Amino acid sequence: AKAEEAEASARAAAQAEVLREERLRAALSHVPELPEAHGRLARLYQDRHAAAEAERDEAETIRYASLLRTHASALPATSSQREEYLAYLADEGRLSLLTDPPDAAAELFRVVAEGRRARPEPVRALTERPVSRLRLPSGSYLIRLSAPGCATVDYPVHVERRRHWDGRRAGEQGERPVRLPPADAVGPDEVFVPAGPALLGGDPAAVDGLRSQTAWVDDFVIERDPVTNGAYLQFIHALVQAGREADAIRWAPRINGDAADHTYTWNTRLPVVMIDFECAQAYARWRAEHTGLPWRLPTAAEWEKAARGVDGRCFPWGNHLDPTWCKMRDSAPAQRPLVAVDAYPDDLSPYGVRGMGGNVREWTATVGGTGVVVVGGGWRDLPFDARVTRREQVKATVAENDLGFRCVIDIPSK
């Protein structure tokens, strides 16, 4: 009953809005320069423009921007409303940037759509230090930071209309520099994700995704690819060599998770699958012991940020999907289900992390009400499952042929 009442209320509100719009247009047909009518229509179209922009509806965004400009321009030149609306349409924001070390080189790229995929296009070097409230057209950008002795860092930023990106937590006072880790802190098969705010959720087409929210995510290093059979085999061999054969049998991937003879043939470049949550955790613990570094599973928030950056995109590569860009059900019917972790070069996140749109879903360290949160799309999934805000809750004992994982590590503070 409550749902029906809500639907009825929404219909009534929509009908009332249409009626107001018709009356305002009728008023302008009698008095074309009536400022009250132009002002109210401008406000209406600004609200609709903002909603269309939030929903990534390009056609409606363009339409309402045009209508807003028409009615804003018709307001008297001395009107504060006119100035406000035209400033809104100027579509600019501000960027501030501090780095650690402070003299790091910074190259600014504008993220543009090319062939329905997002691509960084060079703009210029940011030579001023610090960068303070630099005026930029709103949109997504990538800043590539480099300094001697440090790892190169790709730092995505999202400059919103009439907003200021400074990379700080909400309400935080003081400076928040982007840290470049030591070069030896990031391995050749690893990617550094710098600390900062990230837009999580907000994709209504994603399965069990979060409501749109901005969250702070500390910096971390993530494996560029899911853990492969080859890497997992080293773990199993190490257990056997240490006399832990029972653990090796327990944590070995198998078609059915109970008997020792249900194993299968491995290709070392394929992502490891048929492992449950305990297997993934055991591998992370072993790797931490083996390397002396605190490797672990990523949280769902860390995984989502690594997959989409900070601009709220739907897929690692942008807002559109083609089955040739990631391994999913419609990609290549004649191809074997799983593919090598580097088989789809377009399945690449803003930070350079691979395979977050398809091939295997992944375990995270986040536990929900009914299971462990599993993220990403797999080789047998439909297109909407490749959306990076997808979050399933899966029982920890489940082992499936499209479910793998990858590890992350925190970078210690100085």
PAKETOR-241316 format. One line per field, with one value per residue (C-alpha): chain; x, y, z; residue number from 1. Coordinates in Angstrom, 3 decimals, decimal comma. Layout:
BEGIN
chain A  ...
px X  ...
py Y  ...
pz Z  ...
n NUM  ...
***
This chain:
BEGIN
chain A  A  A  A  A  A  A  A  A  A  A  A  A  A  A  A  A  A  A  A  A  A  A  A  A  A  A  A  A  A  A  A  A  A  A  A  A  A  A  A  A  A  A  A  A  A  A  A  A  A  A  A  A  A  A  A  A  A  A  A  A  A  A  A  A  A  A  A  A  A  A  A  A  A  A  A  A  A  A  A  A  A  A  A  A  A  A  A  A  A  A  A  A  A  A  A  A  A  A  A  A  A  A  A  A  A  A  A  A  A  A  A  A  A  A  A  A  A  A  A  A  A  A  A  A  A  A  A  A  A  A  A  A  A  A  A  A  A  A  A  A  A  A  A  A  A  A  A  A  A  A  A  A  A  A  A  A  A  A  A  A  A  A  A  A  A  A  A  A  A  A  A  A  A  A  A  A  A  A  A  A  A  A  A  A  A  A  A  A  A  A  A  A  A  A  A  A  A  A  A  A  A  A  A  A  A  A  A  A  A  A  A  A  A  A  A  A  A  A  A  A  A  A  A  A  A  A  A  A  A  A  A  A  A  A  A  A  A  A  A  A  A  A  A  A  A  A  A  A  A  A  A  A  A  A  A  A  A  A  A  A  A  A  A  A  A  A  A  A  A  A  A  A  A  A  A  A  A  A  A  A  A  A  A  A  A  A  A  A  A  A  A  A  A  A  A  A  A  A  A  A  A  A  A  A  A  A  A  A  A  A  A  A  A  A  A  A  A  A  A  A  A  A  A  A  A  A  A  A  A  A  A  A  A  A  A  A  A  A  A  A  A  A  A  A  A  A  A  A  A  A  A  A  A  A  A  A  A  A  A  A  A  A  A  A  A  A  A  A  A  A  A  A  A  A  A  A  A  A  A  A  A  A  A  A  A  A  A  A  A  A  A  A  A  A  A  A  A  A  A  A  A  A  A  A  A  A  A  A  A  A  A  A  A
px 0,000  2,806  4,454  1,196  0,788  4,332  3,719  0,462  2,210  5,017  2,488  0,596  3,811  4,838  1,421  1,536  4,986  3,790  0,800  3,040  5,311  2,346  0,958  4,325  4,712  1,158  2,010  5,022  2,857  0,922  3,856  7,085  9,399  7,663  10,655  8,748  7,868  11,399  12,839  10,587  11,186  14,927  14,792  12,738  15,175  18,187  16,755  16,028  19,485  21,122  19,027  19,839  23,529  23,478  21,825  24,397  21,604  23,552  20,584  18,467  21,466  21,986  18,260  17,801  21,028  19,656  16,274  17,956  20,183  17,179  15,219  18,228  19,282  15,754  16,005  16,925  20,663  20,597  18,959  21,000  19,137  20,421  23,996  23,533  22,141  24,768  27,508  25,984  26,052  29,688  30,345  33,552  35,062  38,296  41,305  43,911  46,852  49,670  52,178  54,658  57,425  56,312  58,322  56,871  56,267  52,574  51,012  47,313  45,114  41,446  39,429  37,431  35,101  36,591  34,812  32,531  35,531  37,191  40,674  43,119  44,045  47,088  46,304  49,480  52,093  51,073  54,238  52,888  53,290  51,045  48,200  45,623  42,008  42,876  39,808  38,940  35,948  34,027  34,711  37,120  40,873  43,979  47,107  50,291  52,785  56,473  59,584  63,089  63,125  59,324  56,773  54,821  51,291  48,129  45,787  42,236  40,196  36,597  36,024  32,341  30,338  30,913  32,751  36,338  38,434  41,202  41,561  40,615  38,111  34,797  35,264  39,010  41,202  44,822  46,775  46,305  49,197  49,076  51,807  54,192  55,444  59,072  59,773  60,516  57,168  55,228  56,180  56,012  52,715  51,194  49,344  49,297  45,897  46,372  44,263  41,290  37,526  35,758  32,204  30,758  27,502  24,927  24,344  20,678  21,422  23,980  23,035  22,764  24,886  25,112  23,239  25,417  27,851  31,254  33,684  37,263  39,620  43,208  46,019  46,976  48,716  46,627  47,660  47,288  45,660  43,659  45,763  46,713  46,911  50,684  50,856  48,402  50,389  53,435  51,293  50,192  53,772  55,031  52,472  53,549  57,229  56,463  54,811  51,308  49,780  46,360  46,206  47,406  44,596  42,035  43,003  43,660  41,102  38,764  35,600  33,749  35,068  35,306  37,335  41,026  40,458  38,225  41,067  41,454  44,136  45,657  46,945  49,294  48,129  44,454  42,968  42,600  38,976  37,085  38,416  36,215  36,650  38,856  41,187  41,560  42,282  44,777  46,671  46,818  48,124  50,771  51,871  52,158  54,286  56,358  57,126  57,041  54,462  50,830  49,032  45,281  42,021  40,685  37,594  34,668  35,252  38,939  38,091  35,418  37,706  40,502  38,002  36,315  38,445  36,584  34,151  31,350  31,740  29,804  32,662  36,441  36,833  33,869  30,078  29,420  29,951  31,058  31,510  34,952  36,241  36,009  35,468  31,726  29,009  28,645  32,367  33,385  31,094  33,713  36,385  37,065  35,298  38,264  41,011  44,485  44,527  45,965  43,695  41,440  43,644  40,614  39,401  41,543  40,724  41,790  44,721  45,804  44,251  43,165  40,247  37,765  34,924  34,973  36,626  36,244  34,219  36,293  36,134  36,582  37,249  33,843  31,222  27,527  24,396  24,064  27,592  30,888  30,701  31,747  32,407  33,003  31,771  32,645  32,984  29,448  27,722  25,307  26,334  24,791  26,868  30,092  29,162  31,759  29,237  27,754  27,881  26,726  26,664  27,923  28,295  31,927  31,915  31,001  33,587  32,662  34,305  34,115  35,081  38,658  40,406  43,340  45,299  46,165  48,685  48,755  51,632  53,011  53,056  56,425
py 0,000  2,387  1,688  2,421  5,661  6,690  5,957  7,933  10,846  10,798  10,795  13,706  15,702  15,044  16,111  19,286  20,131  19,670  21,912  24,650  24,494  24,817  27,807  29,582  29,024  30,281  33,427  34,039  33,678  36,737  38,672  37,377  39,375  38,536  38,089  36,088  33,396  33,267  33,025  30,165  28,238  28,772  27,307  24,351  23,605  23,999  21,334  19,037  19,643  18,711  15,534  14,529  15,172  13,030  10,214  10,597  11,213  13,135  13,964  15,362  17,217  19,015  19,703  21,280  23,263  24,833  25,617  27,037  29,282  30,545  31,621  32,844  35,059  36,515  37,835  41,516  42,235  43,547  40,393  38,424  35,315  35,816  36,044  32,935  30,804  31,893  31,157  27,710  27,176  28,297  24,768  25,440  24,300  24,743  22,516  22,737  20,352  19,737  16,912  15,090  15,676  19,258  19,637  16,589  17,077  17,124  16,554  17,380  15,227  15,807  12,578  12,619  10,127  8,464  5,551  5,332  4,822  7,311  8,361  10,832  13,674  15,846  19,418  20,898  20,654  22,091  24,044  26,242  24,983  24,712  24,609  26,853  27,108  26,629  27,312  24,352  23,218  20,684  17,051  14,228  14,725  12,674  14,172  12,140  12,815  11,900  12,641  11,128  8,059  7,836  5,692  7,484  8,149  8,551  10,770  11,039  14,082  15,027  18,773  19,439  22,440  25,370  23,075  22,944  19,752  19,890  16,188  16,573  14,795  16,586  19,189  18,576  21,550  21,986  20,635  17,226  16,509  13,641  11,255  9,651  6,389  5,253  3,576  0,242  0,260  -0,558  -3,686  -4,110  -6,022  -3,657  -0,342  2,487  4,043  7,422  8,462  10,726  10,974  8,577  8,376  4,973  3,454  5,590  3,277  2,178  -0,535  -2,282  -5,399  -4,544  -1,423  1,253  4,525  7,327  8,426  10,021  8,086  8,651  5,825  5,773  5,019  1,424  -0,780  -3,330  -6,178  -5,211  -8,566  -11,160  -13,857  -16,390  -20,158  -19,821  -17,590  -19,763  -22,890  -21,385  -21,093  -24,749  -25,935  -23,897  -25,553  -29,024  -28,186  -26,945  -30,253  -28,782  -31,260  -31,169  -27,390  -27,775  -30,237  -28,043  -24,899  -26,403  -25,346  -28,171  -28,672  -29,907  -28,635  -31,859  -34,684  -34,686  -36,207  -33,400  -31,183  -29,924  -28,920  -25,458  -22,815  -20,595  -17,293  -17,837  -16,329  -18,898  -19,919  -22,598  -21,208  -20,131  -17,141  -19,072  -20,073  -16,436  -15,354  -18,198  -17,140  -13,526  -14,660  -16,846  -14,056  -11,687  -14,242  -15,015  -11,368  -9,794  -7,309  -7,086  -8,337  -8,781  -8,826  -5,401  -3,898  -3,431  0,346  -0,052  -2,400  -0,062  2,962  1,037  -0,043  3,272  6,101  9,073  10,209  7,696  5,874  2,652  0,523  0,663  2,200  4,630  4,589  2,279  -1,435  -3,441  -7,220  -6,973  -4,823  -7,409  -11,140  -11,686  -13,992  -12,214  -11,668  -14,672  -17,708  -20,007  -18,921  -20,896  -19,497  -18,119  -16,206  -15,032  -12,018  -9,803  -11,044  -7,954  -4,823  -2,509  -3,860  -1,237  1,125  4,792  3,677  0,889  -2,062  -4,865  -7,273  -5,495  -5,557  -9,216  -12,645  -13,316  -11,870  -11,216  -11,815  -8,788  -8,434  -6,789  -8,943  -8,090  -9,312  -12,527  -13,217  -11,877  -9,031  -10,166  -7,547  -7,272  -9,215  -12,731  -14,589  -16,014  -12,764  -10,542  -6,980  -5,270  -7,496  -5,911  -2,660  -1,869  -0,872  -4,378  -5,967  -9,495  -11,164  -14,732  -17,437  -17,806  -21,529  -21,004  -21,871  -21,138  -21,221  -17,447  -16,342  -15,328  -12,548  -10,177  -8,686  -5,214  -3,746  -0,509  1,923  2,872  6,565  8,266
pz 0,000  0,849  -2,502  -4,313  -2,357  -3,257  -6,944  -6,883  -5,188  -7,772  -10,637  -9,106  -8,668  -12,278  -13,564  -11,473  -12,853  -16,429  -15,725  -14,244  -17,272  -19,655  -17,759  -17,755  -21,489  -22,033  -20,073  -22,332  -25,421  -24,175  -22,659  -24,276  -21,983  -18,685  -16,298  -13,683  -16,238  -17,669  -14,156  -13,092  -16,304  -15,952  -12,432  -13,683  -16,506  -14,245  -11,929  -14,868  -16,309  -13,004  -12,784  -16,374  -15,774  -12,624  -14,594  -17,419  -19,943  -22,577  -24,825  -21,988  -20,542  -23,858  -24,215  -20,802  -21,058  -24,245  -22,645  -19,552  -21,662  -23,638  -20,567  -18,572  -21,478  -21,630  -18,061  -17,569  -17,789  -14,211  -12,827  -10,284  -11,426  -14,952  -13,706  -11,555  -14,378  -16,913  -14,377  -13,924  -17,685  -17,872  -16,580  -14,685  -11,424  -9,501  -8,856  -6,104  -5,843  -3,384  -3,765  -1,564  -2,596  -3,298  -6,516  -8,285  -12,005  -12,923  -16,348  -16,743  -19,015  -19,861  -19,965  -23,199  -24,869  -27,923  -29,541  -26,481  -24,214  -21,881  -22,968  -21,358  -23,708  -22,826  -21,755  -20,286  -17,571  -14,204  -13,452  -10,666  -7,081  -5,314  -7,806  -6,159  -7,310  -10,975  -13,126  -15,382  -17,440  -15,387  -16,117  -15,450  -15,466  -14,856  -13,320  -13,864  -11,082  -11,146  -9,107  -8,839  -6,617  -6,543  -8,317  -11,042  -9,810  -11,883  -9,880  -11,301  -10,281  -10,951  -11,310  -10,795  -11,930  -9,541  -7,091  -5,837  -5,947  -3,352  -2,561  1,096  3,291  3,748  6,472  6,719  7,570  6,532  3,600  1,990  -0,426  -2,894  -1,825  -4,303  -2,762  -3,066  -6,393  -4,721  -2,867  -6,051  -7,980  -11,771  -11,510  -8,951  -9,126  -6,589  -5,856  -4,121  -1,155  -1,682  -2,035  -4,371  -5,637  -4,740  -5,960  -7,719  -10,707  -10,728  -13,302  -11,082  -9,127  -5,415  -5,804  -3,149  -3,163  -4,516  -1,832  -1,528  0,648  1,704  0,687  1,975  -0,446  -1,169  -3,709  -5,612  -7,858  -11,496  -12,293  -10,386  -8,731  -11,415  -11,310  -11,495  -8,419  -6,513  -7,408  -5,673  -2,544  -2,730  -3,353  -0,400  1,871  0,750  1,200  4,712  5,577  5,516  3,069  4,728  4,223  0,636  -0,062  1,715  -0,194  -3,629  -6,265  -7,202  -9,188  -6,120  -2,856  -0,868  -2,443  -3,376  -6,845  -8,108  -9,309  -12,886  -15,394  -14,891  -17,282  -15,292  -16,909  -16,153  -12,985  -10,241  -9,626  -7,704  -4,435  -1,537  0,761  3,190  0,342  -0,730  2,839  3,301  0,165  1,367  4,782  3,159  0,848  3,812  5,687  2,587  1,739  5,185  3,887  5,078  1,953  2,361  0,418  -0,632  0,905  -1,476  -1,389  -2,277  -5,131  -6,513  -6,389  -8,118  -10,797  -11,636  -10,257  -8,822  -11,528  -10,997  -14,308  -14,862  -16,222  -15,816  -19,293  -19,260  -19,410  -22,361  -22,910  -25,903  -25,501  -27,120  -24,253  -21,453  -21,112  -20,605  -21,914  -25,269  -25,932  -28,049  -27,874  -29,423  -26,961  -23,803  -20,713  -18,780  -20,568  -19,587  -17,289  -20,057  -22,879  -22,898  -22,855  -22,963  -19,602  -17,884  -15,015  -14,736  -12,570  -14,931  -13,062  -15,401  -15,545  -13,282  -15,808  -16,782  -16,744  -12,990  -10,161  -7,048  -3,315  -1,051  2,664  3,200  4,899  4,544  6,227  4,222  3,022  1,751  -0,774  -4,256  -6,927  -10,660  -13,666  -14,802  -18,097  -17,921  -16,924  -18,825  -19,793  -16,759  -14,463  -15,730  -13,980  -11,329  -8,653  -8,668  -5,199  -4,486  -1,100  -1,436  1,199  2,260  1,426  -2,235  -4,910  -8,530  -11,943  -12,410  -8,890  -8,047  -6,131  -5,962  -3,060  -1,807  0,597  2,575  2,061  5,494  6,378  6,626
n 1  2  3  4  5  6  7  8  9  10  11  12  13  14  15  16  17  18  19  20  21  22  23  24  25  26  27  28  29  30  31  32  33  34  35  36  37  38  39  40  41  42  43  44  45  46  47  48  49  50  51  52  53  54  55  56  57  58  59  60  61  62  63  64  65  66  67  68  69  70  71  72  73  74  75  76  77  78  79  80  81  82  83  84  85  86  87  88  89  90  91  92  93  94  95  96  97  98  99  100  101  102  103  104  105  106  107  108  109  110  111  112  113  114  115  116  117  118  119  120  121  122  123  124  125  126  127  128  129  130  131  132  133  134  135  136  137  138  139  140  141  142  143  144  145  146  147  148  149  150  151  152  153  154  155  156  157  158  159  160  161  162  163  164  165  166  167  168  169  170  171  172  173  174  175  176  177  178  179  180  181  182  183  184  185  186  187  188  189  190  191  192  193  194  195  196  197  198  199  200  201  202  203  204  205  206  207  208  209  210  211  212  213  214  215  216  217  218  219  220  221  222  223  224  225  226  227  228  229  230  231  232  233  234  235  236  237  238  239  240  241  242  243  244  245  246  247  248  249  250  251  252  253  254  255  256  257  258  259  260  261  262  263  264  265  266  267  268  269  270  271  272  273  274  275  276  277  278  279  280  281  282  283  284  285  286  287  288  289  290  291  292  293  294  295  296  297  298  299  300  301  302  303  304  305  306  307  308  309  310  311  312  313  314  315  316  317  318  319  320  321  322  323  324  325  326  327  328  329  330  331  332  333  334  335  336  337  338  339  340  341  342  343  344  345  346  347  348  349  350  351  352  353  354  355  356  357  358  359  360  361  362  363  364  365  366  367  368  369  370  371  372  373  374  375  376  377  378  379  380  381  382  383  384  385  386  387  388  389  390  391  392  393  394  395  396  397  398  399  400  401  402  403  404  405  406  407  408  409  410  411  412  413  414
***
